[in-house]
Each structure stands twice: as structure tokens, then as C-alpha cells.
């Protein structure tokens, strides 16, 4: 019975010593250490004395740590950029939906107020937007020169071209 207690005590002492010696991580100056917990990246340790959980955490490597740390940083940066691009795309889609809804409301309002059909109302809105754009560009300090025909004849030409486009779109819809 005494021998069994001595063996158990020796095993417990060995486990305790193992845990004690493996729970400390010393990171030298100008170095970094990557810690993995159960095989998955957990954290990066800077210089100094640190504690880690024995058996659950391990040092991923000391000599190649800079490469592993840079790889983790690059992966996280790529993931953040992908999320940013996704949000940016959703923002652009929402902006386009809002523009389309605004145009639809404006066409409906023009139809009710003047009794014109949708294509004439849309042509009027497009012409108004062109004039607003020209005014905006001309009013900005340091704006560049844009040469666009904007006289009364040019406006008529633009309107004719736009009406022709509307007719072509209607004809294409009928052919389907």
C-alpha cells in the first residue's frame, strides 16, 4: 500500500513538474511567438515572460514565427478587405435601388401633374438632370471644361435621340 502511494505521488509530481516547466514561454527581444490553442491560432506574444496553458496551448514555432505571424496578419487583412468589398457592393446596390425608386416617383408625379405618358415624363426628367449636371459643373471652382452641345438645337437633338431610344426599347419589348 505504501509503495502504491509512492508511485502515485511520483506520477503526480512528474505531471506537476511537466506542467510547471511547460507553462512559461520566454520570448526574446525583437521576436514574436505564435500560440496555438488546440491546433488553432490563438494569439501572438511579444517579448517577455508569458504563461500558457500546458497541454492545451503550444508554441507554433520560434524560428519561423515572423513568417507565421505575417501569414496570419495577411489572412486577416484579406478577410477584412473581402468583407469591405461585400459591404461596398451592398451599398452601391442600395443606392441604385433608391435612385430607381426616386425616378419612378418623379415619373408618376409628372404623369399626374401634366397628364403626359411615362416615356415623355422620363425624357423630361433626363433633360432636367442633364441641365442640372451642366449647372453643377459650371458652378464648381476649378472645374474642368466639358464641351457638350447645350444650345436650344442641341437640346432638341438630345430629346429626339432620347425619344428614338425609347421607341427602340418599346419595339424590342414588343418583339419578345
N, C-alpha and C positions, 0 to 999 in steps of 0.2 A: 504494500500500500504506500509506503514511504517512497519507494522507487518510482511509482506511477505519478505521485505528486511532484517529484523532482523532474521527471520527464515533461510533464505538463507545464511546470514553471519554466523550464528551459525553452520549450517551444514558444510560450507566451513572451518570454524575454527576447527571443530571436525576432518574433513578429514586431514587438515594440521597438527594438533597435533598428530593424529594417524600416519601419515607418518613420522613425526619428531621423534617420540618415537620408531618406529619400523625400522628405517633405520640404527641405530647404533647397532653393535654387539661387546660386550666386551668378549674377550677370555682370561681366566685366565692363569697364568704361568703354564707351563708343561701340557698344554691342547691343543687340536685341535678341530676345529669345521668344519663340512662338510656343505657346502652351496649348495642347490639345486635351480636351476632356472627353473620354470615351471615344477617341478617334476623330473627333470633330473640333475644328478651330474654336478656341475659347477666348484667348487674349494674347496680347504682345506685352512682354515685360521689358522695361527699360533697365538701365544699370542699377545695381544694388542687390540687397538680400531680400528674397521673396519667399513666401510659403505657397506650397501646392498640396493638393490632397493626394496622398500616396495611393497607388493602385488605380485611381480614377483619372488622374491627370498625368501627362507625360510631356517632356520637352521634345518638340518636334525635330530639333537639331540645333546645334550651336554654330557649327562651321558654315552651314548653308542657310543660316537664319535670315540674312538680308534678302536673299532671293525669295524665300518663302513668304517673308513679310511683304515684300514688294508685290508678289503674286496676289496675296490676299487683298492688298490695297487696290491693285489694278482691277481685280474681280469686283470689289465693292463699288469702285468708280464706274465700271461698265454697267453694273446693275442700276446704279443711280441715274446714269445717262439714259438707259432704256426706259426707266420709269418716267423720267422727264420728257422724253420724246412721246411717250404714250399720252401723258397729260397734255402736252402741247397739241397733239393731234386731236384730242377730245375738245380742247379749247377752240381750235380752228373750226371743227365740225359744228360746235355750238354757235360760233359766230356766224357761220354760213346759214344755219337754221334761222337765226334771229334776223339776218338780212332778208332771207326769203319771206319770212313772216311779215316783215315791215313792208316789203314790196307788195305782197298780197293785200295787206290792209290799205295801202295807198291806192292801189288799183281799184279796190272795192269802193273806197271813199270817192275817187274821181268818177267812177261809174254812177254812183248815187247822186253826186252833186251836179254832174253835167249831162248824164244820160249817154255818154259815149261807150262804145264796146271796149272789151278788155285790151285788145291789141292797140287801139288808139290811146287808151289811158297809159299803157306800158310805154308806148312811143313818147308820150308827153313826159313821163317820169324820166326816161332815159335822156331826153333832150335837156330837161331841167338839171339832171345830175352832171351832164357834160358842161353846162354853163356854170354850175356851182364849182366844178373842178377847175375850170379856167380862171374863175374869180379867185379861188383859193391860192392857186399857183402864182397868180399875178400879185396878190397882196403880201406874199411872204418876202421878207428881206433876204437878199442873196439868192433868190430862186434862179434856176437856170432857164434858158429860153426854150420854149416848146413852140415849134411852128406848126400850127393847126389852122386849117381854114375855119374862120369863125364869123364871117360876114353873113348877111341875110341869105345870099345864094348858097353859101356853104351849109348853112343850117337846113335849108330846103333840100339840098343834096343828101345830107346826112339823114334827114327824115325820110326821104324817098328810099334810100338804101335800107334803112331800118324797116320800113313798111314792106319792101321787097323781101327782106329776110323773113318777116312774119308770114307773108304769103307762102314762101317756100316751105316754111315749117308746117303750116296748115296743110299744104299739098302733100307733104311727106307723111303726115298723120293719116290723111285720107287713104293713101295708097296702101298702108299697112292693113 
